Amino acid sequence: MDKITVTSPLLPPLEELTPYLEDIWQRKWLTNSGHYHQELEAALCEYLNVPYVSLFSNGTLALITALQSLGLKGEVITTPYTFVATAHAINWNGLTPVFVDIDPDTYNLDAGHIEAAITERTCAIVPVHVYGMPCNNEAIEALAQKHNLKVIYDAAHAFGVTENGQSVLNYGDLSILSFHATKAYSTIEGGAVVCKTLEQKEQLDKLKNFGFESESVISQCGINAKLNEVQAAFGLVTLKHIDDAIERRKGVASFYYEKLGSVEGIKLLTPEDNISWNYSYFPIFIDETAFGKSRDELFSLLKENNILARKYFYPLVTDFELYHSSEQEFPCAKKVSEQVLCLPIHADLSTEDMELIVGLIL
Ligand SMILES: Cc1ncc(COP(=O)(O)O)c(C=O)c1O
């Protein structure tokens, strides 16, 4: 029996990509802000309803470079309940991540705990819209203004998410996206920084290209984080299918909501009415006592049946030795990381597969 994976990449019909590849072969321009790279940046600005987009070769380099562009020094407040790249990007900039516990309902950084973690060394906040669910953006903005802090959102999961009809990517100073193959929208590997001003975009465009100001002038210590033409073309073709893919993900989520919504001991993540979500993940949270089985027991049962659910995010970033401090505890994040299991969700998940998954859970 085939394995049912937690996600499956969104692949556009091959014949739609072929003309783009033929054109790239004709142009013989493979990278360095080529034709399709520019087209994709423009198309994403329009689709996401944001002012400026700078494409990157992955989301991690987008975050590293976004932080670098702001010339930060000192401590950066972030969440332990995220993928490790969030903390690594802070660390790679010589900044110190300071972790703050999460909100038990949104699983995002608890804005109510941020202020207590601010010191005179704090320079920025890096909140994460975990599973694509918006953070408490208004509260974070108010704190940032009060304490003169930069806010760089790790929006790796939040492609296309809106709150009250507005893109969540327009909050803060900068937001980053990941276009990894496992994400709802992908360029195979890839990412972007969403900017508010042309100056920010131009600076990021230089930083991702070694810091070249002009042919013979290097103005900053840049890196190579460029997206190539083949991936940009893939991104353009995929963009034509993203609405349909999100709709189909929504269909999978509706099935899970219906079947698991009232199961004792299982908590689901449900968007508020003012949020248009991308259904990029479907986490369930198991209360062992009420459900009668632990998260790990359910994980193993699914695995024995070739269903590869994932424990996003377990362990916590602060459980890795690199980021661990015995003086700090994150009770809410700890509990959630021990309860979470992300169920398979993607555009091609069949009803048969969904029934199999739910049948094993119940
Ligand atoms: C929250 C978060 N931040 C950053 C990243 C890094 O993105 P990428 O894999 O494109 O480097 C990921 C990737 O999974 C992520 O989940």
The ligand as an SDF file (V2000), in Angstrom:
LIG
                    3D

 16 16  0  0  0  0  0  0  0  0999 V2000
    8.0670   28.5440   10.3910 C   0  0  0  0  0  0  0  0  0  0  0  0
    9.1230   28.3230    9.3510 C   0  0  0  0  0  0  0  0  0  0  0  0
   10.0710   29.2620    9.1850 N   0  0  0  0  0  0  0  0  0  0  0  0
   11.0350   29.1290    8.2520 C   0  0  0  0  0  0  0  0  0  0  0  0
   11.0810   28.0280    7.4200 C   0  0  0  0  0  0  0  0  0  0  0  0
   12.2010   27.8850    6.4470 C   0  0  0  0  0  0  0  0  0  0  0  0
   11.7820   27.8720    5.1270 O   0  0  0  0  0  0  0  0  0  0  0  0
   12.6430   27.1110    3.9960 P   0  0  0  0  0  0  0  0  0  0  0  0
   12.4480   25.6540    4.1850 O   0  0  0  0  0  0  0  0  0  0  0  0
   12.0370   27.6180    2.7160 O   0  0  0  0  0  0  0  0  0  0  0  0
   14.0570   27.5340    4.1550 O   0  0  0  0  0  0  0  0  0  0  0  0
   10.1150   27.0400    7.5440 C   0  0  0  0  0  0  0  0  0  0  0  0
   10.1620   25.8680    6.6480 C   0  0  0  0  0  0  0  0  0  0  0  0
    9.5810   24.8590    6.7930 O   0  0  0  0  0  0  0  0  0  0  0  0
    9.1030   27.1780    8.5370 C   0  0  0  0  0  0  0  0  0  0  0  0
    8.1690   26.2290    8.7230 O   0  0  0  0  0  0  0  0  0  0  0  0
  1  2  1  0
  2  3  1  0
  2 15  2  0
  3  4  2  0
  4  5  1  0
  5  6  1  0
  5 12  2  0
  6  7  1  0
  7  8  1  0
  8  9  2  0
  8 10  1  0
  8 11  1  0
 12 13  1  0
 12 15  1  0
 13 14  2  0
 15 16  1  0
M  END
$$$$
